[in-house]
Amino acid sequence: MVAAVRAAAALPKPEMKELSPSPSPSPAKKAAAAAEMERFSDEDTTAPNSSLSSAASSAAGSLARCSTLSRLSFDCSPSPPPPPQSTVASPSSPPPPSRPHRSGDAAWAAIRAAAIAAAAPLGPRDFKLLRRIGGGDIGTVYLCRLRHHSPESIPSPLFAMKVIDRRAVAKKQKEHRAAAEKRILRRLDHPFLPTLFADFEFESYSCAVTEFCAGGDLHTLRHRLPGGKFPIAAARFYAGEILLALEYLHLIGVVYRDLKSENVLIRGDGHLMLTDFDLSLLSPSSSTIAVDQVNSDDEDDADVSASCFPLLRRRKGSRRKGDTWRVRVVVEGRSGSMVGTHEYVAPEVAAGGEHDVAVDWWAYGVFVYELVYGRTPFAGESNEATLRNIVRKPLEFPGGVVAGEEAAARDLIGRLLEKDPARRLGSRRGAGEVKAHPFFRGVNLALLRSSRPPFVPGAGGVNAASAAAMRRSQSCKVAAAAATKKVFDGGRFDMF
């Protein structure tokens, strides 16, 4: 096992002077500002990362990585010409007054109040950068807050600002990735995905303001647990939240393509947020809804009732016994680009072929395997060996024969890590097919958002007591009485 690394080089860090709306300071003030930006001696150098950091566990460099981690990005799509530079801040349209899942949120209230006070879209002069908290392939992330907040007696909420130097991105020919990420962020409205509070351009920089996640990333949290792995109950909780996030992304036509524990951040309330969309594929056409006819004799009732959509049956008298109709989401769009992180890429990507939404379900299988067993299943001594293992090596599990919840977890992982994408769980019927698996039996996915997570930042840290609480966690379980309801009682739309 070697330390985690990124193949891409870090971008130059923007200086404070580039983002300040005030007149150019003297050389002495410039040096002082730069020194302040890089001062970490008095700060917690293991600060949690932002909602947009591509290197979500960079602060945990001392942690031993379970295997090599190197990001693939051989996308040769033509890049558009660099946008013209401007010396005046160019804010985007103001954000909507609220988002359905963030109604009444203090951060949105602060953003709305600042926009009203400024009588204009928010720009660089409205935010104060506090310190650098992360960096990735195409940007640097800063902790920030509003300069003017009302009431002044209450501190402004903290935000994360991703700053992209368009000149540096243009040299790397990755402008299309930065543009795609911002387009995707503008579409998102989901509890387990980032909220874009503001975005604007200033001189040669492009800025996006999102949530700050106080709990760091899931990869770092896993390493702090005994054995470096999560108990089954906690793994199921976290797997459920990421499943809902993937379902939503596929619904709006996005193939994520970079799922890994480093890209899963932990909010202050302990719930997860999937982040980093610069490798995502935004389908040119919207996702579509398809209806499949299935034979319920081939699937047990528990599997059917776990689907997120109600079953659509034929009218009484016209339905053959055993036949039902199931709704699924189809994401139109394929790519030949080789993108992702070596240990999580699907076999079709490792082999250099085209791929579609099925790559997300493969990566999801690797993600669940890592949660349960503390490592990824196909890691080799080098990136090349890892790719060979993904294509050729059969899936193996540590230990002997297991039963109960772990057996269900192994079955789910095995069906997700199917090397043939056409046979992979989720590739035909989408997230509903994954939800129907016995691993999630009895779990009310619709209530995950309001359930207490296994770990809450600031609640005593990770210790033996919190690890034991994770093992006992049943917060997302359906009550026994509720679990016996009819199929149509469970026909809720549980994406949120």
MOPEPE-V402951 format. One record per helix or strand. SS is the DSSP state (hx for helix, st for strand). FROM is the first residue (numbers start at 1). LEN is the number of residues. If there is no record, write none. Layout:
# MOPEPE-V402951
SS;FROM;LEN  SS;FROM;LEN
This chain:
# MOPEPE-V402951
hx;16;4  hx;27;11  st;50;1  hx;58;3  st;71;3  st;90;2  hx;100;3  hx;106;13  hx;124;3  st;127;9  st;140;7  st;158;8  hx;166;6  hx;175;13  st;193;1  st;198;5  st;205;8  st;217;1  hx;218;7  hx;226;3  hx;232;20  st;254;2  hx;261;3  st;264;3  st;272;3  st;281;2  st;288;8  hx;296;3  hx;301;5  st;323;8  st;335;1  st;339;3  hx;342;3  hx;347;4  st;355;1  hx;358;16  hx;383;10  hx;405;12  hx;421;3  hx;431;5  hx;438;3  st;443;1  hx;445;6  hx;464;9  st;477;1  hx;480;4  hx;487;4
